[in-house]
Amino acid sequence: MPRHVNESTRNTEPWAEELLLQHWKSLTPDEKWRMMSEASIAVEELSIQGLRHRYPEDSEEDLRLRAAALRIGREEFERWTGRRFEW
């Protein structure tokens, strides 16, 4: 069985994994930063969409706060903000 660079890519053909790795190495730090920033924003938006589905009555602000609570941990969120959500 071919060895993979990263265990998370076990379902990727080794040649494709190598192609992705070479592409990543060819990017400038600014390009990598932009790609990671865009991915982070996309994950945040997906999180908020999931929360919106589960809590349709919440305001946009509350949805963003819920997302923050999930990101940093509910206890830490409550300690810093004094807010507590019913989950």
C-alpha positions in Angstrom: 0.0 0.0 0.0 1.5 3.4 -0.9 2.5 5.7 1.9 0.6 8.9 2.4 2.2 12.2 3.6 -0.8 12.9 5.8 -3.2 10.3 7.3 -6.2 12.6 6.5 -5.5 12.0 2.8 -5.7 8.2 2.9 -8.6 8.4 0.4 -6.5 10.4 -2.1 -4.3 8.7 -4.7 -0.6 9.3 -3.9 0.0 11.0 -7.3 -2.9 13.5 -6.5 -1.6 14.1 -3.0 1.9 14.8 -4.4 0.3 17.2 -7.0 -1.5 19.1 -4.2 1.6 19.2 -2.1 3.7 20.6 -4.9 1.0 23.2 -5.6 0.9 24.3 -2.0 4.7 24.6 -1.9 4.6 26.8 -5.0 2.3 29.4 -3.4 3.6 32.5 -1.8 2.9 33.2 1.9 0.4 35.8 0.9 -1.5 33.3 -1.3 -1.5 30.7 1.4 -2.7 33.3 3.9 -5.6 34.3 1.6 -6.6 30.7 1.0 -6.6 29.9 4.7 -8.5 33.1 5.5 -11.2 32.3 2.9 -11.5 28.7 4.2 -11.9 30.0 7.8 -14.6 32.4 6.7 -16.4 29.6 4.8 -16.3 27.3 7.9 -17.7 30.1 10.1 -20.5 30.7 7.6 -21.3 27.0 7.5 -21.4 26.9 11.3 -23.8 29.8 11.4 -26.0 28.2 8.7 -26.2 25.0 10.8 -27.0 27.1 13.9 -29.7 29.0 12.0 -31.3 25.7 11.1 -31.4 24.6 14.7 -32.3 28.0 16.2 -34.4 29.8 13.6 -35.8 32.3 16.1 -32.3 33.6 17.0 -31.1 37.0 15.7 -28.0 37.2 13.5 -26.1 38.5 16.5 -27.1 35.6 18.7 -26.2 33.1 15.9 -22.7 34.6 15.7 -22.4 34.6 19.5 -23.5 30.9 19.5 -20.8 30.2 16.9 -18.2 31.9 19.1 -19.3 29.9 22.1 -18.8 26.7 20.1 -15.4 27.9 18.9 -13.9 28.8 22.3 -16.0 26.6 24.5 -19.3 27.3 26.2 -17.8 27.7 29.7 -15.1 30.1 28.5 -17.7 32.0 26.5 -20.0 32.4 29.5 -17.0 33.4 31.7 -16.0 36.2 29.3 -19.4 37.4 28.2 -21.8 36.6 31.0 -24.2 35.2 28.4 -25.6 31.7 28.6 -27.5 30.1 25.7 -30.0 27.2 26.0 -28.6 24.5 23.8 
